[in-house]
């Protein structure tokens, strides 16, 4: 069994989280510059088995897609061309950034550390992945 890799796509930075090989535990992996994302994913799958990508689906409160969905759709087309063998699932990502911030506060991180947007993105990806795992188990 391979890992599940979650992507919290952003126009500048993208948070990445993965499961263990048993697909039980979601853990933050890293944050990458979005311009390097496809190369990062290709490098990652060359050394790790990945069964599935989970990509956040940003929605507004009225359930309509947010404006960032346009960029995510373009990325998904590129991802399908670059790595067609790995299926993609989408997961509603509303509130993940807010939940990531609350997680950072609850874990005792200082205010300066909480301003680290890369860490927020990585935690958001982990929350997206955990949400996916909760929905399939």
Order of alpha helices (4+ residues) and beta strands (2+ residues): beta-beta-beta-alpha-beta-alpha-beta-alpha-alpha-alpha
